[in-house]
Amino acid sequence: MKGESPGATHIYLLPLQALASQYGIPVIFYDQLGNGRSTHLPEKNGDEAFWTEQLFRDELDNLLEKLGIRSDFDLLGQSWGGMLGSAYASRRPSGLHRLIISNSPASMPLWLVSCNKLREQLPKEVQETLLKHEKAGTTESDEYEKAVDVWNDRHLCRLKPTPQEVTDALDWIKKDPTVYHTMNGPNEFHVIG
């Protein structure tokens, strides 16, 4: 099992299918509520009381129950999924055998400090563009998105060309930004509240 960042889909982790095909390890990918092929709730855009960690923990419980594997599973959490997996595992569910956390911050305050340091390393014009649009609330502009692309190229995925799975996962956020924007803002390094 794996979980992804709120608002992203499982698509960028599809290469992990090799665990099943090459090693016989069952792999289940799922899109969390509001993402990809799951139910979308655009009417809940901005509703921070609805989009909570508890909602996603409950959703994971429901999925495990529905699949009949609640008493015997391993969990891989990537990024937000690692944060969710850690919170889920802290309840010590009896069926969880292994928790793998990948590329997940242990502390959001420290994550933001690190992101600010990385922002300071971006070209000055990119920093200015990001800040200008964040202050103006125009983070959906093409200029802002191009500045975010610079960030993504340096800090999200350095492979060139960007793998199609990564591009497809990011495109889902654009198709329905409800969860991502409610829980993250326009991106994961947005500094203006």
N, C-alpha and C positions, 0 to 999 in steps of 0.2 A: 504494500500500500504506500502511497505517497500523497502529500498535499502540497499545493503550490502557493505562491504569494496571492494575497487577496486581490482578485481581479484578473489574474493570469490563469492560463489553462495548463493542462498536463503536457501539451504538445512538445515543449522543448525537452522533455525527458523521454521521449519515445525511443531514443537509442538504448535505453535500459531494457527494451524488449529482448535484447540479446541474453539477458539473464535467463529468460524462459527458453528461448530457442537453442542456446548453446549449453546451458547448464541445468535445464529442467526445473528452475526455480520459478514458481508461479508469480506473476506480476499483475497487479490490478492498478490501473490508472483511473483517476476520477477527477472530474471538474467539480469544484465546490459550488455551492449555491451562488447564483448570480454570475457564473463564469461558463464560458464555452458552451458545452452541450447540456448543462444543467438548467434548471429553471431560472429565468431572469426576472428581476423585480425592480424595474426602473423607477417605479413609484416610490421606492425606498431610498432614492438617491439623496445623500446627505443626512440620512437618519442614523446618527451614531448610536442611538439607543437600540436600534435593531441589529446593526452589523457589529456584533461583538465576538470576542474570542469564545464565549460560552455557546453562541449559536453554532459556531464551526465545530466545537467539541461535541455538541449534541448531534450535529449532522454526521460526524464520524461514527459516533455510537450507532446511529440509525443505519448507516451503510454497513457496518460490520455485522449488525443483527440481520439485515436484509440478505446479505451474502452468506450468512450462516458460518462465519469464521470468527466470531467474537471471542471464542475460547481458544483460538490458535492462529496467531498472526504476528508478523514483523511489520514495522512501520518505518518508512523512509520519509523524512521531511526535508524538503529543499527550500531554503530562504524562509518565507513566512511559514511554510509547512513544517520547518524545523522548530520554529517558535511554538506553533500549534502542537506539534508532536511532543515537545518538552512539557508543555502544560498538561497535555493529555496523559502522558506517562507519569506525571507527578501524582496522579490519582491511583497509581499502581494497579491498573486493570489486570486481572489474573490471566487473560489470554495473550497479553503482549509479551513476546519472548525477547525480541531485539528492537531497539530504537536506533536508527541511524540518522544523525543530524548533519546536514550538508549545507555549507554556505549560509549559515543563519547567525544573526547577531544574538548575543547573550543579553545585551542591554541596549534598549533603544536610545537612551541618553548618550551612551558612548558611541553608538552607531552614528548619531547625528553629529557628534564632535568629529568623528572620522570623516564623514561626508563633507563637512565644512572644510577640513584640511584638503581633501581631494578637490573640492570646488576651487580653492585658492590656487591650485596647480593648473587649472584650465587657462587657456589664453584669455587675456584681459577682456577682449571684446565679447567672448562667450560668457564670462562672468557678468559683465554689464548687461548683456541681453537677458540672461536668466533673471537677474535682479529686477530689471526694468519691468518685465512682464509679470513677475510674481507680485510686485508692488501694485501694478495696475490691474491685476486680476485678468490678464489677457494670456493666460497660459495655454490657450487652445490655438494661438496664432502659429502660422507656419514658421515665423522667425524663431519663436520659442522652441518649437519642436525640432528645428535644425540644431539649436544650441543643446538640447537634450540629447540629440544624436551624437554630438561630440562627447558628451559624458558617457553615453552608452558604449561608444567605440573604445573609450579608454578604460572604463571600469565595469561594464556589464558583460560584454563579450568582445574579446580582442581578436577572435578568429575572423579572417577575411578571406573570402566573402563570409558574411554572417550566415550561419547555418539556417536553412529554411525553417526548421522547427522553432528557432528563436524568433525569427521574423513573424511567423504565424502566431506564436503565443502573444507577442506584443500587439499584433493587429487585433486580437480579441479585446484587448483593453480599449482600443479605439472604438470598436463596435459597440461595446457597452461598458462605459467607465464607472458605472454606479458603485460597485464595491471598491474598486481600486481608488477612485477619487475620494470616497467617503472615509476609507481607512488610511490612505497614504497622502492624499492631496494629489496634485498633478504628476508627481513622481516621488521616488523614495528619498530624494535629497532636498526636497523643497524646504526652504528655511523661513519663509514668511507665513505666519499663521493667519 
